Amino acid sequence: MVASIIIPMAVVLGLALVIAVVVYFAFRLRSGEPINISFRLLLTAYFYLLTIAGLIVLLVGLSGLVNAGLGAVLGRDFSYTRPPIARPIPVTPEGVPQKTAPSPEEQRLQAERQQERQSREGLLQGGSMAVIGGIVWALHSLGRRRMEEGEERAASFLRMGYLLVLLAVSSLVSMITLSSGVFETLRFYLVESVNEFEFRSPPGQNVSAAVVFTPVWAYYLLALLRGLRRRRGP
């Protein structure tokens, strides 16, 4: 759910960032200011892009770990899907071979095993994404800060674009998952399922994504406001 939202959003925002860079250089050309595209500037832009990618992978991994934690505390039905029980097969006419179906008890045991497998896979996937994304984010953040020295104006423009991209991604994901998570949680606890033959969507994925991305949204919003005040001067 979270990855299906973030991946196309990141592609669109990446294209928007490229367009913004082109417009920025076009305005500088129109104003007659010189444009010096050095290798250092390109390398700084690379570090910014990989910092964004690493942070997004890190956040998605943390969402998976939070989802697994919610499932351990609130029950696996809160975080993982439970296959509905198959309806009984009607009696067939005489002479027609009957199909054998597992009993409801066997289907419940099978559903519990599937949920346990989902929980283990969620922990492994979330942990691996968090570790890999964290390493990529940390290394490229360090390289970005070192490359910013001596390129104050260009680095300032890249930093503002970096903050805008992360603010847009985190705010959109937070709003979508927070609204869906609140609705699904209320439905999960307040609206009972009609029967065990129906599929119920677990709210844990949206809730865990909202828990991870909402603080990031607030952080980058404040960082962008501080950056605008700094550019404006006293």
ZATOR-185680 format. One record per residue: residue in one letter; x, y, z of N, C-alpha, C, O, CB in turn; residue number from 1. Coordinates in steps of 0.05 Angstrom, whole numbers. Glycine has a CB too. Layout:
ZATOR-185680
[A; [X; Y; Z]; [X; Y; Z]; [X; Y; Z]; [X; Y; Z]; [X; Y; Z]; NUM]
...
end
This chain:
ZATOR-185680
[M; [17; -24; 0]; [0; 0; 0]; [17; 25; 0]; [14; 43; -17]; [-19; 0; 25]; 1]
[V; [36; 26; 19]; [53; 50; 21]; [72; 52; -3]; [75; 74; -14]; [70; 49; 47]; 2]
[A; [84; 30; -11]; [102; 31; -34]; [87; 38; -60]; [98; 52; -77]; [116; 4; -38]; 3]
[S; [62; 29; -62]; [47; 35; -87]; [40; 65; -88]; [35; 75; -110]; [21; 19; -88]; 4]
[I; [40; 79; -65]; [35; 107; -65]; [60; 123; -69]; [61; 142; -84]; [22; 116; -38]; 5]
[I; [82; 114; -57]; [107; 130; -57]; [121; 128; -83]; [131; 149; -93]; [125; 120; -35]; 6]
[I; [123; 105; -96]; [139; 101; -120]; [130; 120; -142]; [146; 135; -153]; [138; 72; -129]; 7]
[P; [104; 119; -151]; [96; 138; -172]; [98; 167; -163]; [104; 184; -180]; [68; 132; -181]; 8]
[M; [93; 173; -137]; [95; 200; -128]; [124; 210; -129]; [129; 233; -137]; [85; 202; -99]; 9]
[A; [143; 193; -122]; [171; 200; -123]; [180; 205; -152]; [196; 223; -158]; [189; 178; -111]; 10]
[V; [170; 189; -171]; [176; 193; -199]; [166; 220; -209]; [181; 235; -222]; [165; 171; -216]; 11]
[V; [141; 226; -202]; [130; 252; -210]; [145; 275; -198]; [150; 295; -212]; [100; 254; -203]; 12]
[L; [151; 273; -172]; [166; 295; -159]; [194; 298; -169]; [205; 320; -171]; [166; 291; -129]; 13]
[G; [207; 275; -176]; [233; 277; -188]; [233; 291; -215]; [250; 308; -221]; [244; 249; -192]; 14]
[L; [212; 286; -231]; [210; 300; -256]; [204; 330; -251]; [215; 347; -266]; [187; 288; -273]; 15]
[A; [188; 335; -231]; [183; 363; -224]; [208; 378; -215]; [212; 401; -222]; [162; 365; -202]; 16]
[L; [226; 363; -201]; [251; 375; -192]; [269; 381; -216]; [282; 402; -216]; [265; 357; -172]; 17]
[V; [269; 363; -235]; [285; 367; -259]; [275; 392; -275]; [291; 408; -284]; [285; 342; -278]; 18]
[I; [249; 394; -277]; [237; 417; -291]; [244; 443; -276]; [249; 463; -289]; [206; 414; -293]; 19]
[A; [243; 442; -249]; [249; 466; -234]; [278; 474; -238]; [284; 498; -240]; [244; 461; -204]; 20]
[V; [296; 455; -240]; [324; 461; -245]; [328; 474; -273]; [342; 493; -276]; [342; 436; -243]; 21]
[V; [314; 463; -293]; [315; 474; -320]; [304; 503; -320]; [316; 521; -332]; [299; 457; -340]; 22]
[V; [282; 508; -306]; [271; 535; -305]; [290; 554; -291]; [293; 577; -299]; [243; 534; -291]; 23]
[Y; [303; 544; -269]; [322; 560; -255]; [345; 570; -272]; [352; 593; -272]; [333; 545; -231]; 24]
[F; [356; 551; -288]; [378; 558; -305]; [369; 576; -328]; [383; 593; -338]; [392; 533; -316]; 25]
[A; [344; 572; -338]; [333; 588; -359]; [331; 617; -350]; [337; 636; -365]; [306; 578; -369]; 26]
[F; [321; 621; -325]; [319; 649; -315]; [347; 661; -311]; [350; 685; -315]; [304; 649; -288]; 27]
[R; [366; 646; -303]; [393; 657; -300]; [405; 665; -327]; [419; 685; -329]; [412; 636; -286]; 28]
[L; [399; 649; -348]; [408; 656; -374]; [395; 681; -384]; [407; 698; -397]; [403; 633; -394]; 29]
[R; [369; 683; -378]; [354; 707; -388]; [363; 732; -374]; [364; 754; -386]; [324; 703; -383]; 30]
[S; [371; 730; -348]; [380; 753; -334]; [410; 760; -340]; [420; 780; -331]; [377; 748; -304]; 31]
[G; [423; 743; -355]; [450; 749; -363]; [471; 739; -343]; [494; 746; -345]; [454; 778; -368]; 32]
[E; [463; 724; -322]; [482; 715; -302]; [496; 690; -313]; [484; 674; -327]; [467; 708; -276]; 33]
[P; [522; 687; -307]; [537; 664; -317]; [528; 639; -303]; [521; 639; -280]; [567; 669; -313]; 34]
[I; [529; 617; -318]; [522; 591; -307]; [547; 573; -309]; [558; 568; -330]; [498; 578; -324]; 35]
[N; [555; 564; -286]; [578; 547; -284]; [570; 520; -273]; [565; 517; -249]; [600; 559; -266]; 36]
[I; [567; 500; -291]; [559; 473; -283]; [584; 457; -279]; [596; 446; -298]; [540; 460; -304]; 37]
[S; [593; 456; -255]; [618; 442; -249]; [612; 413; -241]; [589; 405; -235]; [634; 456; -226]; 38]
[F; [633; 396; -241]; [630; 369; -232]; [622; 368; -203]; [607; 350; -194]; [656; 353; -236]; 39]
[R; [631; 387; -187]; [624; 388; -159]; [594; 392; -155]; [581; 380; -138]; [640; 410; -144]; 40]
[L; [583; 410; -172]; [554; 415; -170]; [538; 390; -178]; [518; 384; -165]; [546; 439; -189]; 41]
[L; [546; 376; -199]; [532; 352; -208]; [534; 330; -186]; [515; 316; -181]; [543; 342; -234]; 42]
[L; [557; 328; -174]; [561; 308; -153]; [544; 315; -128]; [533; 298; -115]; [590; 306; -144]; 43]
[T; [541; 341; -122]; [524; 350; -100]; [495; 343; -106]; [481; 334; -88]; [527; 380; -96]; 44]
[A; [486; 347; -131]; [459; 340; -139]; [454; 310; -136]; [433; 301; -128]; [453; 349; -167]; 45]
[Y; [475; 294; -143]; [473; 265; -140]; [469; 257; -111]; [452; 241; -104]; [498; 251; -152]; 46]
[F; [485; 270; -93]; [482; 264; -65]; [454; 271; -55]; [443; 257; -38]; [503; 279; -49]; 47]
[Y; [443; 293; -64]; [416; 301; -56]; [396; 280; -65]; [378; 272; -49]; [409; 328; -68]; 48]
[L; [397; 271; -90]; [378; 252; -100]; [380; 225; -85]; [359; 214; -78]; [382; 247; -130]; 49]
[L; [404; 216; -80]; [407; 191; -66]; [399; 193; -36]; [391; 174; -24]; [436; 180; -68]; 50]
[T; [403; 217; -25]; [393; 222; 2]; [363; 219; 4]; [352; 207; 23]; [402; 249; 12]; 51]
[I; [349; 230; -16]; [320; 228; -17]; [312; 199; -20]; [294; 189; -5]; [308; 245; -40]; 52]
[A; [324; 184; -39]; [318; 156; -43]; [323; 139; -18]; [306; 123; -11]; [334; 145; -67]; 53]
[G; [346; 143; -5]; [352; 128; 19]; [333; 134; 41]; [325; 115; 56]; [380; 134; 28]; 54]
[L; [325; 159; 44]; [306; 165; 66]; [279; 153; 61]; [266; 144; 80]; [304; 196; 68]; 55]
[I; [270; 153; 36]; [244; 141; 30]; [244; 111; 36]; [225; 100; 47]; [236; 146; 1]; 56]
[V; [266; 97; 27]; [268; 68; 33]; [269; 64; 63]; [257; 45; 73]; [293; 57; 20]; 57]
[L; [283; 80; 78]; [285; 78; 107]; [257; 81; 119]; [250; 66; 137]; [304; 99; 118]; 58]
[L; [242; 101; 111]; [216; 105; 122]; [196; 82; 116]; [180; 75; 133]; [204; 131; 112]; 59]
[V; [198; 72; 92]; [181; 49; 85]; [188; 25; 102]; [170; 10; 111]; [183; 42; 55]; 60]
[G; [214; 20; 106]; [222; -2; 124]; [213; 2; 152]; [204; -17; 165]; [252; -4; 123]; 61]
[L; [215; 26; 163]; [206; 31; 190]; [175; 28; 192]; [165; 18; 212]; [213; 60; 198]; 62]
[S; [161; 34; 171]; [132; 30; 171]; [126; 0; 173]; [107; -8; 188]; [119; 41; 145]; 63]
[G; [141; -17; 159]; [137; -45; 161]; [143; -56; 189]; [129; -73; 199]; [154; -60; 141]; 64]
[L; [164; -45; 202]; [170; -54; 229]; [149; -44; 249]; [141; -59; 267]; [197; -43; 238]; 65]
[V; [139; -20; 246]; [117; -10; 263]; [92; -27; 259]; [78; -33; 279]; [111; 19; 258]; 66]
[N; [86; -35; 234]; [63; -51; 229]; [66; -78; 243]; [46; -88; 254]; [60; -55; 199]; 67]
[A; [90; -90; 242]; [94; -115; 256]; [91; -112; 286]; [80; -130; 300]; [122; -126; 249]; 68]
[G; [100; -90; 297]; [97; -84; 325]; [68; -81; 333]; [59; -91; 354]; [113; -60; 333]; 69]
[L; [52; -67; 317]; [24; -64; 322]; [10; -91; 321]; [-9; -96; 337]; [11; -44; 302]; 70]
[G; [18; -108; 303]; [6; -134; 301]; [12; -151; 326]; [-5; -167; 335]; [15; -148; 276]; 71]
[A; [36; -148; 337]; [43; -163; 361]; [28; -153; 385]; [22; -169; 403]; [74; -161; 366]; 72]
[V; [22; -127; 386]; [9; -115; 410]; [-21; -117; 408]; [-35; -125; 427]; [17; -86; 413]; 73]
[L; [-32; -110; 384]; [-61; -108; 381]; [-73; -132; 367]; [-98; -133; 363]; [-68; -84; 365]; 74]
[G; [-57; -152; 360]; [-68; -175; 347]; [-61; -175; 317]; [-60; -153; 305]; [-98; -177; 350]; 75]
[R; [-56; -198; 306]; [-48; -199; 278]; [-70; -191; 258]; [-64; -182; 236]; [-39; -228; 271]; 76]
[D; [-95; -193; 267]; [-116; -184; 249]; [-115; -154; 245]; [-125; -144; 225]; [-143; -191; 261]; 77]
[F; [-102; -139; 263]; [-100; -110; 260]; [-80; -103; 238]; [-84; -83; 225]; [-92; -98; 286]; 78]
[S; [-60; -120; 234]; [-38; -113; 215]; [-38; -129; 190]; [-27; -120; 170]; [-12; -115; 229]; 79]
[Y; [-48; -153; 191]; [-45; -171; 168]; [-73; -183; 160]; [-91; -186; 176]; [-26; -194; 175]; 80]
[T; [-75; -188; 134]; [-100; -199; 124]; [-105; -227; 133]; [-86; -243; 135]; [-100; -197; 93]; 81]
[R; [-130; -233; 138]; [-138; -260; 145]; [-156; -270; 122]; [-177; -258; 117]; [-152; -262; 173]; 82]
[P; [-149; -292; 109]; [-166; -302; 87]; [-193; -309; 98]; [-195; -322; 119]; [-153; -326; 74]; 83]
[P; [-215; -302; 85]; [-242; -309; 94]; [-246; -339; 92]; [-235; -353; 75]; [-263; -294; 78]; 84]
[I; [-264; -349; 109]; [-271; -377; 109]; [-288; -382; 84]; [-307; -368; 78]; [-286; -385; 135]; 85]
[A; [-281; -403; 70]; [-297; -410; 46]; [-324; -420; 54]; [-328; -435; 73]; [-282; -432; 30]; 86]
[R; [-344; -412; 39]; [-371; -421; 44]; [-374; -451; 38]; [-360; -462; 21]; [-391; -405; 26]; 87]
[P; [-392; -465; 53]; [-395; -493; 48]; [-405; -499; 19]; [-421; -483; 8]; [-416; -505; 68]; 88]
[I; [-395; -520; 8]; [-402; -528; -19]; [-429; -541; -18]; [-433; -560; -2]; [-381; -546; -32]; 89]
[P; [-449; -533; -35]; [-475; -546; -34]; [-474; -575; -42]; [-456; -583; -57]; [-495; -531; -52]; 90]
[V; [-493; -590; -32]; [-494; -618; -38]; [-500; -622; -68]; [-518; -610; -79]; [-516; -632; -21]; 91]
[T; [-484; -640; -80]; [-487; -645; -109]; [-507; -668; -113]; [-511; -684; -95]; [-460; -652; -122]; 92]
[P; [-519; -669; -137]; [-537; -691; -143]; [-524; -718; -141]; [-499; -720; -142]; [-550; -687; -170]; 93]
[E; [-540; -739; -138]; [-528; -766; -137]; [-515; -773; -164]; [-524; -765; -185]; [-551; -786; -131]; 94]
[G; [-493; -787; -161]; [-478; -795; -185]; [-457; -775; -193]; [-440; -782; -209]; [-497; -799; -207]; 95]
[V; [-457; -751; -182]; [-437; -731; -188]; [-416; -731; -166]; [-423; -728; -142]; [-449; -702; -192]; 96]
[P; [-391; -734; -172]; [-370; -735; -150]; [-370; -709; -135]; [-370; -687; -147]; [-342; -741; -162]; 97]
[Q; [-370; -710; -109]; [-369; -687; -91]; [-341; -677; -87]; [-322; -693; -85]; [-383; -693; -65]; 98]
[K; [-338; -651; -85]; [-312; -639; -80]; [-307; -638; -50]; [-325; -630; -35]; [-309; -611; -92]; 99]
[T; [-284; -645; -41]; [-277; -644; -13]; [-265; -617; -7]; [-246; -608; -20]; [-258; -667; -5]; 100]
[A; [-275; -604; 14]; [-264; -578; 22]; [-255; -579; 51]; [-267; -595; 67]; [-286; -556; 19]; 101]
[P; [-235; -564; 58]; [-226; -565; 87]; [-248; -555; 105]; [-265; -539; 97]; [-201; -547; 90]; 102]
[S; [-248; -565; 129]; [-268; -557; 148]; [-262; -528; 157]; [-239; -519; 154]; [-268; -576; 173]; 103]
[P; [-282; -514; 169]; [-276; -487; 179]; [-253; -485; 199]; [-238; -466; 199]; [-301; -475; 192]; 104]
[E; [-251; -506; 216]; [-228; -506; 235]; [-201; -508; 221]; [-182; -494; 229]; [-231; -529; 255]; 105]
[E; [-200; -524; 200]; [-175; -526; 185]; [-169; -500; 171]; [-145; -492; 169]; [-176; -550; 166]; 106]
[Q; [-189; -487; 160]; [-185; -462; 146]; [-176; -440; 166]; [-159; -423; 159]; [-211; -453; 132]; 107]
[R; [-186; -441; 190]; [-177; -421; 211]; [-148; -425; 218]; [-133; -406; 220]; [-195; -423; 236]; 108]
[L; [-140; -451; 221]; [-112; -456; 227]; [-94; -448; 203]; [-72; -437; 208]; [-108; -486; 232]; 109]
[Q; [-103; -453; 179]; [-88; -445; 156]; [-85; -414; 154]; [-64; -404; 147]; [-101; -455; 130]; 110]
[A; [-107; -400; 161]; [-106; -371; 161]; [-87; -360; 182]; [-72; -341; 177]; [-134; -359; 166]; 111]
[E; [-86; -373; 205]; [-67; -365; 226]; [-38; -369; 217]; [-21; -353; 223]; [-73; -380; 252]; 112]
[R; [-33; -392; 203]; [-6; -397; 193]; [2; -376; 172]; [25; -367; 171]; [-4; -425; 182]; 113]
[Q; [-17; -369; 155]; [-11; -348; 135]; [-5; -321; 148]; [13; -307; 139]; [-35; -345; 116]; 114]
[Q; [-20; -315; 169]; [-15; -289; 183]; [12; -290; 197]; [27; -270; 197]; [-37; -284; 204]; 115]
[E; [20; -313; 208]; [46; -315; 221]; [68; -312; 200]; [89; -299; 205]; [49; -342; 235]; 116]
[R; [64; -323; 176]; [83; -320; 155]; [85; -291; 146]; [107; -281; 141]; [77; -338; 131]; 117]
[Q; [62; -277; 144]; [62; -249; 136]; [77; -233; 157]; [91; -214; 150]; [33; -239; 134]; 118]
[S; [74; -240; 183]; [88; -225; 204]; [118; -228; 202]; [133; -209; 204]; [78; -234; 231]; 119]
[R; [127; -253; 197]; [156; -257; 194]; [167; -243; 170]; [188; -231; 171]; [162; -287; 193]; 120]
[E; [153; -245; 147]; [162; -232; 123]; [162; -201; 126]; [180; -188; 116]; [144; -240; 99]; 121]
[G; [142; -191; 141]; [141; -162; 146]; [165; -153; 162]; [176; -132; 157]; [116; -154; 160]; 122]
[L; [172; -169; 182]; [195; -162; 199]; [221; -163; 182]; [238; -144; 184]; [198; -181; 223]; 123]
[L; [224; -184; 166]; [249; -186; 150]; [250; -164; 129]; [272; -152; 126]; [250; -214; 137]; 124]
[Q; [228; -159; 115]; [229; -138; 95]; [232; -111; 106]; [248; -95; 97]; [203; -139; 78]; 125]
[G; [217; -105; 128]; [220; -79; 141]; [248; -74; 152]; [259; -52; 149]; [199; -76; 163]; 126]
[G; [259; -95; 165]; [286; -92; 176]; [307; -88; 155]; [324; -71; 157]; [293; -116; 193]; 127]
[S; [305; -104; 133]; [326; -101; 112]; [323; -74; 98]; [344; -61; 92]; [322; -123; 91]; 128]
[M; [299; -65; 93]; [295; -38; 80]; [305; -16; 98]; [317; 3; 89]; [266; -34; 72]; 129]
[A; [299; -19; 124]; [308; 2; 143]; [338; 4; 145]; [350; 25; 146]; [296; -3; 171]; 130]
[V; [351; -20; 145]; [381; -20; 147]; [393; -9; 122]; [411; 9; 123]; [391; -49; 153]; 131]
[I; [385; -19; 99]; [397; -10; 74]; [391; 19; 69]; [408; 34; 61]; [387; -28; 50]; 132]
[G; [365; 27; 72]; [358; 55; 68]; [372; 73; 88]; [380; 95; 80]; [329; 59; 71]; 133]
[G; [376; 64; 113]; [390; 81; 132]; [419; 85; 125]; [430; 107; 128]; [388; 68; 159]; 134]
[I; [432; 63; 115]; [460; 66; 107]; [463; 85; 84]; [481; 102; 84]; [472; 38; 100]; 135]
[V; [446; 81; 63]; [447; 98; 39]; [442; 127; 47]; [456; 145; 38]; [427; 89; 18]; 136]
[W; [422; 131; 64]; [415; 159; 72]; [438; 171; 88]; [444; 195; 83]; [389; 159; 89]; 137]
[A; [449; 157; 107]; [470; 168; 124]; [495; 174; 108]; [507; 196; 111]; [477; 149; 146]; 138]
[L; [504; 156; 91]; [529; 161; 75]; [525; 184; 56]; [543; 200; 53]; [536; 135; 60]; 139]
[H; [503; 185; 42]; [499; 206; 22]; [493; 233; 36]; [499; 254; 25]; [476; 199; 3]; 140]
[S; [481; 232; 60]; [478; 257; 75]; [505; 269; 83]; [509; 293; 81]; [460; 253; 100]; 141]
[L; [523; 251; 91]; [550; 260; 98]; [564; 271; 74]; [577; 293; 75]; [566; 238; 110]; 142]
[G; [562; 257; 51]; [575; 267; 26]; [563; 293; 17]; [577; 311; 7]; [573; 246; 5]; 143]
[R; [536; 296; 20]; [523; 321; 11]; [533; 344; 28]; [538; 366; 16]; [493; 318; 14]; 144]
[R; [536; 341; 53]; [545; 363; 70]; [573; 371; 64]; [580; 395; 65]; [542; 356; 100]; 145]
[R; [590; 352; 57]; [617; 359; 50]; [619; 373; 23]; [636; 390; 19]; [635; 334; 50]; 146]
[M; [602; 364; 4]; [603; 376; -22]; [591; 404; -23]; [597; 419; -42]; [589; 358; -42]; 147]
[E; [575; 411; -3]; [562; 437; -3]; [582; 460; 2]; [576; 483; -3]; [540; 438; 17]; 148]
[E; [605; 454; 13]; [624; 474; 20]; [635; 487; -6]; [644; 473; -24]; [647; 463; 36]; 149]
[G; [634; 513; -7]; [644; 527; -31]; [624; 531; -53]; [630; 544; -73]; [668; 513; -41]; 150]
[E; [601; 519; -51]; [580; 522; -71]; [554; 532; -57]; [533; 520; -59]; [574; 494; -86]; 151]
[E; [557; 554; -44]; [536; 564; -26]; [510; 569; -41]; [488; 561; -33]; [544; 588; -12]; 152]
[R; [512; 584; -64]; [487; 592; -78]; [473; 568; -90]; [449; 564; -87]; [494; 612; -99]; 153]
[A; [489; 551; -105]; [477; 528; -117]; [468; 508; -96]; [446; 496; -99]; [497; 514; -136]; 154]
[A; [484; 504; -75]; [476; 486; -54]; [450; 495; -40]; [434; 479; -32]; [498; 483; -34]; 155]
[S; [448; 522; -37]; [423; 532; -25]; [399; 526; -42]; [378; 519; -31]; [426; 563; -20]; 156]
[F; [402; 529; -68]; [379; 523; -86]; [373; 493; -85]; [350; 485; -84]; [386; 531; -115]; 157]
[L; [394; 476; -86]; [389; 448; -85]; [376; 439; -58]; [359; 422; -57]; [415; 433; -89]; 158]
[R; [385; 452; -37]; [374; 446; -11]; [344; 453; -9]; [328; 437; 2]; [389; 460; 12]; 159]
[M; [337; 476; -20]; [308; 483; -20]; [292; 463; -36]; [270; 456; -29]; [305; 512; -30]; 160]
[G; [302; 455; -59]; [289; 435; -75]; [287; 408; -61]; [266; 394; -62]; [302; 431; -102]; 161]
[Y; [308; 401; -47]; [309; 376; -31]; [287; 377; -9]; [273; 358; -5]; [337; 372; -18]; 162]
[L; [285; 399; 5]; [265; 402; 26]; [237; 401; 15]; [219; 390; 27]; [270; 428; 42]; 163]
[L; [233; 414; -9]; [206; 414; -21]; [198; 386; -29]; [175; 379; -25]; [206; 433; -45]; 164]
[V; [216; 371; -41]; [209; 344; -50]; [202; 326; -26]; [181; 313; -26]; [233; 331; -65]; 165]
[L; [218; 327; -5]; [212; 311; 19]; [187; 320; 33]; [172; 304; 44]; [236; 311; 38]; 166]
[L; [183; 347; 33]; [158; 357; 46]; [134; 348; 30]; [114; 340; 42]; [159; 388; 47]; 167]
[A; [135; 349; 3]; [113; 340; -13]; [107; 310; -9]; [84; 302; -6]; [118; 346; -43]; 168]
[V; [128; 294; -10]; [124; 265; -7]; [112; 258; 20]; [93; 244; 23]; [150; 250; -11]; 169]
[S; [125; 269; 42]; [116; 262; 69]; [88; 273; 74]; [72; 260; 88]; [135; 273; 89]; 170]
[S; [81; 297; 64]; [55; 308; 70]; [33; 293; 55]; [12; 287; 67]; [54; 338; 61]; 171]
[L; [38; 285; 30]; [17; 270; 15]; [13; 243; 27]; [-10; 234; 31]; [25; 268; -14]; 172]
[V; [35; 229; 33]; [33; 202; 45]; [19; 204; 72]; [3; 187; 79]; [60; 188; 47]; 173]
[S; [26; 224; 88]; [14; 227; 115]; [-16; 232; 113]; [-31; 220; 127]; [27; 250; 130]; 174]
[M; [-24; 250; 95]; [-53; 256; 93]; [-69; 231; 83]; [-90; 226; 93]; [-57; 279; 74]; 175]
[I; [-58; 217; 63]; [-72; 194; 53]; [-74; 171; 74]; [-95; 161; 79]; [-58; 183; 27]; 176]
[T; [-51; 164; 85]; [-51; 142; 104]; [-64; 149; 131]; [-76; 132; 143]; [-22; 133; 110]; 177]
[L; [-63; 175; 139]; [-75; 182; 164]; [-106; 181; 162]; [-119; 171; 180]; [-66; 210; 173]; 178]
[S; [-116; 192; 141]; [-145; 191; 137]; [-155; 162; 134]; [-175; 155; 146]; [-154; 208; 113]; 179]
[S; [-141; 147; 117]; [-149; 119; 114]; [-145; 103; 139]; [-162; 86; 146]; [-133; 106; 91]; 180]
[G; [-123; 108; 154]; [-119; 93; 178]; [-139; 98; 200]; [-147; 80; 214]; [-91; 99; 189]; 181]
[V; [-147; 123; 203]; [-168; 130; 223]; [-194; 116; 216]; [-207; 104; 233]; [-172; 161; 225]; 182]
[F; [-202; 118; 191]; [-227; 105; 182]; [-226; 75; 186]; [-245; 63; 197]; [-233; 112; 153]; 183]
[E; [-204; 62; 177]; [-203; 33; 179]; [-201; 24; 208]; [-211; 3; 215]; [-179; 23; 164]; 184]
[T; [-188; 40; 226]; [-186; 32; 254]; [-214; 34; 267]; [-221; 16; 282]; [-166; 50; 269]; 185]
[L; [-228; 56; 262]; [-255; 58; 273]; [-273; 36; 263]; [-289; 24; 278]; [-267; 86; 266]; 186]
[R; [-271; 29; 237]; [-287; 7; 226]; [-279; -19; 238]; [-296; -37; 243]; [-285; 6; 196]; 187]
[F; [-253; -23; 243]; [-243; -48; 254]; [-254; -53; 282]; [-261; -76; 289]; [-213; -48; 255]; 188]
[Y; [-256; -32; 298]; [-265; -35; 326]; [-295; -30; 330]; [-307; -42; 349]; [-249; -17; 344]; 189]
[L; [-307; -13; 314]; [-334; -6; 319]; [-355; -20; 301]; [-378; -23; 308]; [-337; 24; 316]; 190]
[V; [-346; -28; 277]; [-364; -41; 258]; [-356; -71; 257]; [-335; -77; 247]; [-363; -28; 230]; 191]
[E; [-373; -88; 268]; [-367; -116; 268]; [-372; -128; 240]; [-389; -119; 225]; [-384; -130; 289]; 192]
[S; [-356; -148; 234]; [-359; -162; 209]; [-385; -178; 210]; [-392; -190; 230]; [-335; -181; 204]; 193]
[V; [-399; -179; 187]; [-425; -193; 186]; [-421; -222; 191]; [-436; -234; 206]; [-438; -188; 159]; 194]
[N; [-401; -234; 179]; [-395; -262; 183]; [-366; -267; 176]; [-352; -249; 166]; [-413; -280; 165]; 195]
[E; [-357; -291; 181]; [-329; -297; 176]; [-323; -304; 147]; [-300; -311; 140]; [-320; -320; 193]; 196]
[F; [-343; -303; 130]; [-339; -308; 101]; [-331; -282; 86]; [-325; -283; 63]; [-364; -319; 89]; 197]
[E; [-330; -259; 100]; [-324; -234; 88]; [-294; -226; 93]; [-283; -234; 113]; [-342; -211; 98]; 198]
[F; [-283; -212; 74]; [-256; -202; 76]; [-256; -176; 91]; [-272; -158; 85]; [-242; -199; 48]; 199]
[R; [-237; -173; 110]; [-235; -148; 125]; [-207; -137; 120]; [-187; -151; 123]; [-239; -153; 156]; 200]
[S; [-206; -111; 113]; [-180; -98; 108]; [-167; -90; 134]; [-180; -75; 149]; [-184; -74; 89]; 201]
[P; [-143; -99; 140]; [-130; -91; 165]; [-120; -62; 164]; [-110; -53; 144]; [-106; -110; 171]; 202]
[P; [-124; -47; 186]; [-116; -19; 186]; [-87; -14; 192]; [-77; 9; 191]; [-133; -3; 205]; 203]
[G; [-72; -35; 199]; [-45; -31; 209]; [-26; -19; 190]; [-9; -3; 198]; [-34; -57; 218]; 204]
[Q; [-28; -25; 164]; [-9; -14; 145]; [-11; 16; 142]; [9; 30; 143]; [-13; -27; 117]; 205]
[N; [-36; 26; 140]; [-40; 55; 138]; [-33; 69; 165]; [-21; 90; 164]; [-69; 61; 131]; 206]
[V; [-40; 57; 187]; [-34; 69; 213]; [-4; 71; 217]; [6; 91; 226]; [-47; 53; 236]; 207]
[S; [11; 49; 211]; [40; 50; 215]; [53; 70; 196]; [72; 83; 205]; [52; 22; 210]; 208]
[A; [44; 72; 171]; [55; 92; 153]; [50; 120; 164]; [67; 138; 162]; [44; 89; 125]; 209]
[A; [26; 125; 174]; [20; 152; 185]; [37; 158; 210]; [46; 181; 213]; [-10; 153; 193]; 210]
[V; [42; 138; 226]; [59; 142; 250]; [87; 149; 242]; [100; 166; 256]; [59; 116; 267]; 211]
[V; [97; 138; 220]; [125; 143; 212]; [127; 169; 196]; [145; 185; 201]; [136; 120; 195]; 212]
[F; [109; 174; 178]; [112; 196; 159]; [102; 223; 171]; [111; 244; 162]; [97; 190; 134]; 213]
[T; [83; 223; 189]; [72; 248; 200]; [94; 265; 215]; [96; 289; 210]; [49; 243; 219]; 214]
[P; [110; 253; 232]; [132; 269; 244]; [152; 279; 224]; [163; 301; 227]; [147; 252; 265]; 215]
[V; [157; 263; 203]; [175; 272; 181]; [164; 296; 167]; [178; 315; 160]; [181; 250; 161]; 216]
[W; [138; 296; 162]; [124; 318; 150]; [128; 344; 167]; [135; 365; 156]; [93; 312; 147]; 217]
[A; [123; 341; 193]; [126; 365; 210]; [155; 375; 211]; [160; 399; 211]; [117; 358; 239]; 218]
[Y; [174; 356; 211]; [202; 364; 212]; [210; 380; 187]; [223; 401; 189]; [220; 339; 215]; 219]
[Y; [203; 370; 163]; [212; 383; 139]; [196; 409; 134]; [206; 427; 120]; [209; 364; 115]; 220]
[L; [172; 410; 144]; [157; 435; 142]; [171; 457; 158]; [174; 480; 149]; [128; 432; 152]; 221]
[L; [179; 451; 183]; [193; 470; 199]; [221; 476; 187]; [230; 499; 188]; [197; 459; 228]; 222]
[A; [234; 456; 176]; [261; 461; 164]; [258; 479; 140]; [275; 497; 136]; [274; 434; 155]; 223]
[L; [237; 476; 124]; [233; 493; 101]; [227; 522; 109]; [237; 541; 97]; [211; 483; 83]; 224]
[L; [210; 525; 130]; [204; 552; 140]; [229; 566; 151]; [233; 590; 147]; [182; 551; 161]; 225]
[R; [246; 550; 165]; [271; 562; 175]; [289; 570; 152]; [302; 591; 154]; [285; 542; 194]; 226]
[G; [290; 553; 131]; [307; 560; 109]; [297; 585; 94]; [314; 601; 85]; [308; 537; 89]; 227]
[L; [271; 589; 92]; [260; 613; 79]; [266; 637; 96]; [272; 659; 85]; [230; 610; 75]; 228]
[R; [264; 635; 122]; [271; 658; 139]; [300; 665; 137]; [307; 689; 137]; [263; 652; 169]; 229]
[R; [317; 645; 135]; [346; 650; 133]; [353; 664; 107]; [370; 681; 106]; [362; 624; 136]; 230]
[R; [339; 656; 85]; [344; 669; 59]; [334; 697; 59]; [345; 714; 45]; [332; 652; 37]; 231]
[R; [312; 702; 74]; [301; 728; 74]; [318; 748; 89]; [318; 772; 84]; [273; 727; 86]; 232]
[G; [332; 737; 109]; [350; 755; 125]; [336; 767; 148]; [311; 764; 151]; [362; 776; 108]; 233]
[P; [350; 782; 165]; [338; 795; 188]; [319; 817; 180]; [307; 830; 197]; [360; 806; 207]; 234]
end
